[in-house]
Amino acid sequence: MKKKATALLLAGFMLLTACSSNANNQANTNKGEATGTSKEITVWAWDKNFNIAAMNLAKDAYVKDHADAKINVIEYAQDDIIQKLNTGLNSGSASGLPNIVLIEDYRAQSFLQTYPDSFQELGDAIKPADFADYKIGPTSFNGKQYGVPFDSGVVGLYVRTDYLQEAGYTVDDLQDIDWQKYIEIGKAVKAKTGKDMLTQDPNDLGLIRMMIQSAGSWYLKSDGTTPDLKDNAVLKEAFESYKELMSADIVKVNSDWSSFLAGFNSGAVASVPTGNWITPSVKSAADQSGKWAVVPFPKLKNATGSVHASNLGGSSWYVLNNDGKEAAIEFLGATLGSDTDLYQKLVTDVGVIGTYKPAAEGEAYTAADNYFGGQKVISDFAKWTAEIPNVNYGMHTYAIEDILKVEMQNYLNGTDINKALGDAQSQAESQIQ
């Protein structure tokens, strides 16, 4: 699914991209890049099984009442979309670009701040208050709303209930835990079952992202531009918790997406702390049906305001300031901006948990999932989505993370935590100013 990975993202989320290479798609691409008419809309997105599938459902819903509308949904890899947008917008014109484009939330501000006149304000097309609060920051700029918030990257702790039971625990014991308690339980599970508590790539900082956002913190100060690493108490605690986790002999180390999936599909690990988009991958192991549950994400023990909710990944839809923008705004407003029935289909047909609050009361969101022992997992994820702290991702998430990956390895290998974060601060200040 999306997330293909958003997964383990780390490396920066590029794992969630998928390329389209067949001739038909290329033909449609060439056609879609032509200047749109008032009734023709071109959309760019990545991942045919997630984002593209979701947009096609929106298209189908819209054309039922707008037979004259023509909507071309074009698949590109996320990297290609970024390159094409930058090339086109640097030219000073949005001509030749799509009417609607999907942009990852971590990257949105780099486009909105760099090309403020190239994106169309949504005005009255949507009601921002109808969407999860944490999505409004990345999708707005200077008090104006530019994006239609899309999928939730809300995270949870997926756990094997049979392994927990063997170690003397139940899901009730994991409802309000911090990372130290998680490690304690992990050691008990390892002792009783021989199973590691989780699988993790030491070079993947997705877990750090989840930890710090749970406490309302990020790599940057609230202005979205000033590095906040050296004296960031939340980041320091996250690093310390990560090292404690990696040193506890409860981690099955992996180095890529395939081995990450294999860790839990094979039954080798007892839990998976990550975004909700991993659900289809967990459920792909049919023989494990009834053996999984999803509990709230662990919080940081000492960080003020840390909650059992956070985010990993997520994207939103934007309208470019070119021919066809009026039709594009109308289309998004009528579908992903307001259609609760559409959001039910996104859950049942694609696995997308949206951030549109009114949809959370629908049948798809409140249905029990037998794979998870009858738990209403979508409802739980929707509840946690509303609790995710709003942080300013700013423009430099990946640039700073490239620095932190190196300093994390230095820290794991013995460098003092204050020196590691101090060095990261100095590098960030010199590289992103």
Residue pairs with C-beta under 8 A, 6 or more apart in sequence:
1 47
1 49
1 50
1 277
1 279
1 280
1 281
1 350
1 351
2 16
2 47
2 50
2 51
2 151
2 277
2 313
2 352
3 15
3 16
3 47
3 50
3 275
3 277
3 278
3 313
4 15
4 16
4 17
4 18
4 47
4 50
4 257
5 13
5 15
5 16
5 257
5 277
6 13
6 15
6 16
6 153
6 275
6 277
6 312
6 313
6 314
7 15
7 16
7 206
7 257
7 260
7 274
7 275
7 277
7 278
7 313
8 15
8 201
8 204
8 206
8 254
8 257
8 260
8 274
9 15
9 16
9 204
9 206
9 312
9 313
10 201
10 203
10 204
10 205
10 206
10 401
11 203
11 204
12 397
12 398
12 401
13 78
13 104
13 106
13 313
14 78
14 79
15 257
16 46
16 47
16 78
16 313
17 46
17 47
17 77
17 78
17 79
18 46
18 47
18 48
18 49
18 75
18 77
19 75
19 76
19 77
19 80
20 48
20 74
20 75
20 76
20 77
25 74
25 75
28 72
28 74
29 74
29 76
31 72
32 42
32 44
32 72
32 74
32 98
33 42
33 96
33 97
33 98
35 95
35 96
35 322
35 323
35 324
36 42
36 99
36 322
36 323
36 324
36 327
37 323
37 324
38 324
38 326
38 327
39 68
39 69
39 70
39 327
40 69
40 70
40 71
40 72
40 324
40 327
41 69
41 70
41 71
41 72
41 99
41 100
41 324
41 327
41 328
41 331
42 71
42 72
42 74
42 98
42 99
42 100
42 324
43 55
43 71
43 72
43 73
43 74
43 98
43 99
43 100
43 101
43 102
44 74
44 76
44 81
44 84
44 98
44 100
44 101
44 102
45 51
45 52
45 55
45 73
45 74
45 75
45 76
45 81
45 101
45 102
46 52
46 75
46 76
46 77
46 78
46 81
46 102
47 75
48 75
49 350
50 151
50 277
50 350
50 351
50 352
51 102
51 150
51 151
51 315
52 73
52 75
53 349
53 350
54 150
54 151
54 346
54 350
54 352
55 73
55 102
56 73
57 342
57 345
57 346
57 349
57 350
58 331
58 335
58 336
58 339
58 342
59 71
59 73
61 335
61 339
61 341
61 342
61 345
62 69
62 71
62 331
62 334
62 335
63 69
63 71
66 331
69 327
69 331
71 331
74 98
76 84
78 104
81 101
81 102
81 103
82 107
84 97
85 97
85 101
85 103
85 111
88 94
88 95
88 96
88 97
89 97
89 111
89 114
89 115
89 118
93 322
94 118
94 320
94 321
94 322
95 322
95 323
97 320
97 322
98 320
99 319
99 320
99 322
99 324
99 325
99 327
99 328
100 317
100 318
100 319
100 320
100 328
100 331
100 332
101 317
101 318
101 320
102 150
102 315
102 316
102 317
102 318
103 111
103 147
103 315
103 316
103 318
104 313
104 314
104 315
105 135
105 138
105 139
105 153
105 313
105 314
105 315
105 316
105 393
106 138
106 393
106 397
106 398
107 397
107 398
108 138
108 139
108 147
108 316
108 318
108 393
109 138
109 141
109 224
109 392
109 393
109 394
109 395
110 395
110 396
111 118
111 119
111 318
112 119
112 141
112 146
113 141
113 395
114 395
116 141
116 142
117 321
118 320
118 321
119 146
119 318
119 319
119 320
119 321
120 146
120 318
120 319
120 320
120 321
120 325
120 328
120 329
121 144
121 145
121 146
122 145
122 146
122 147
122 148
122 319
122 329
122 332
122 333
122 337
123 145
123 329
125 148
125 329
125 330
125 332
125 333
125 337
126 145
126 148
126 332
126 333
126 337
126 338
128 136
128 140
128 145
130 338
130 356
130 357
130 358
131 149
131 355
131 356
131 357
132 149
132 152
132 355
132 357
132 385
132 386
132 388
133 386
133 388
133 390
134 311
134 385
134 388
134 389
134 390
134 391
135 149
135 152
135 314
135 316
135 355
136 145
136 149
136 390
137 390
137 391
137 392
137 393
138 147
138 316
138 393
139 145
139 146
139 147
139 148
139 149
139 316
139 318
140 146
140 147
146 318
146 319
147 316
147 317
147 318
148 316
148 317
148 318
148 332
148 333
148 336
148 337
149 316
149 355
149 356
150 314
150 315
150 316
150 317
150 336
150 352
150 354
150 355
151 277
151 313
151 314
151 315
151 352
151 353
151 354
151 355
152 276
152 311
152 314
152 353
152 354
152 355
152 381
152 382
152 385
153 275
153 276
153 277
153 311
153 312
153 313
153 314
154 275
154 276
154 309
154 310
154 311
154 353
154 381
154 384
154 385
154 388
155 210
155 273
155 274
155 275
155 276
155 297
155 309
155 310
155 311
155 312
155 384
156 273
156 274
156 276
156 294
156 295
156 296
156 297
156 377
156 380
156 381
156 384
157 174
157 182
157 271
157 272
157 273
157 294
157 295
157 296
157 297
157 298
158 264
158 271
158 272
158 273
158 274
158 278
158 282
158 292
158 293
158 294
159 171
159 174
159 270
159 271
159 292
159 293
159 294
159 295
160 195
160 267
160 269
160 270
160 271
160 288
160 291
160 292
161 170
161 171
161 291
161 292
161 293
161 373
162 291
163 189
163 193
163 195
163 270
164 170
164 171
164 173
164 174
164 185
164 189
164 270
166 189
166 192
166 193
167 185
167 188
167 189
167 191
167 192
167 193
168 188
168 192
169 185
169 188
169 189
171 293
171 295
173 185
174 182
174 185
174 295
174 296
175 295
175 296
176 296
176 308
177 185
177 298
177 299
178 298
178 299
178 300
178 301
178 306
179 211
179 241
179 244
179 245
179 298
179 299
179 300
179 301
180 241
180 244
180 301
181 298
182 197
182 245
182 298
183 197
183 244
183 245
183 248
183 250
185 197
186 196
186 197
186 198
186 248
186 250
186 270
186 271
187 197
187 248
187 249
187 250
189 195
189 197
189 250
189 270
190 196
190 197
190 249
190 250
193 270
195 267
195 268
195 269
195 270
196 250
196 251
196 252
196 263
196 268
196 269
196 270
197 250
197 251
197 269
197 270
197 271
198 250
198 251
198 252
198 263
198 269
198 270
198 271
198 272
198 273
199 251
199 252
199 253
199 254
199 259
199 260
199 263
199 264
199 268
199 269
199 272
200 207
200 245
200 246
200 251
200 252
200 253
200 254
201 253
201 254
201 255
201 256
201 260
202 246
202 253
202 408
202 409
202 412
203 255
203 405
203 408
203 409
205 401
205 404
205 405
205 408
206 274
206 312
207 242
207 273
208 235
208 238
208 239
208 242
208 404
208 408
209 310
209 311
209 312
210 273
210 274
210 297
210 310
210 311
210 312
211 234
211 237
211 238
211 241
211 242
211 300
211 310
212 218
212 219
212 232
212 234
212 235
212 238
213 310
213 311
213 388
213 389
213 391
214 297
214 299
214 300
214 303
214 306
214 307
214 308
214 309
214 310
214 389
215 234
215 299
215 300
215 303
215 304
215 305
215 306
215 307
215 389
216 234
216 305
216 389
216 390
216 391
217 228
217 232
217 234
217 235
217 303
217 391
218 228
218 391
218 392
218 393
218 394
219 227
219 228
219 229
219 232
219 235
219 394
219 396
219 397
219 400
219 401
219 404
219 428
220 226
220 227
220 228
220 392
220 393
220 394
220 396
220 400
221 227
221 228
222 392
223 392
223 394
224 392
224 393
224 394
224 395
225 394
225 395
225 396
225 432
227 396
227 400
227 425
227 428
227 429
227 432
228 235
229 235
229 400
229 404
229 421
229 422
229 424
229 425
229 428
230 418
230 421
230 422
230 424
230 425
232 421
233 303
234 300
234 303
234 306
235 421
236 417
236 418
236 421
237 300
237 301
237 302
237 303
238 300
239 408
239 411
239 417
239 420
239 421
240 417
241 300
241 301
242 408
243 411
243 412
245 251
246 412
252 263
252 268
252 269
254 260
254 262
254 263
261 281
262 268
263 269
263 272
264 272
264 282
264 285
265 281
265 282
265 284
265 285
267 285
267 288
272 278
272 282
273 297
273 298
274 312
275 311
275 312
275 313
276 353
276 381
277 313
277 351
279 351
279 377
280 351
282 288
282 292
282 371
283 289
283 371
289 370
289 371
290 370
290 371
290 373
292 371
292 372
292 373
293 372
293 373
293 375
294 372
294 375
294 377
294 380
294 381
296 308
296 309
296 384
297 308
297 309
297 310
297 384
298 308
299 306
299 307
299 308
300 306
305 389
307 387
307 389
308 384
308 387
309 384
309 385
309 387
309 388
309 389
310 388
310 389
311 388
314 355
317 332
317 336
319 325
319 328
319 329
319 332
320 328
335 342
336 342
336 354
336 356
337 356
338 356
340 356
340 358
340 359
340 362
341 362
343 354
343 356
343 359
343 362
343 364
344 359
344 362
344 363
344 364
344 365
345 364
346 352
346 353
346 354
347 353
347 354
347 364
347 365
347 378
348 364
353 378
353 381
353 382
353 385
355 385
357 386
359 365
360 379
360 382
360 383
364 378
365 378
365 379
365 382
366 376
366 378
366 379
367 376
367 378
368 374
368 375
368 376
369 375
369 376
369 377
369 378
395 432
396 428
396 432
399 428
399 431
399 432
400 424
400 428
400 432
403 424
403 427
403 428
403 431
404 424
407 415
407 420
407 421
407 423
407 424
408 420
410 420
410 423
411 417
411 420
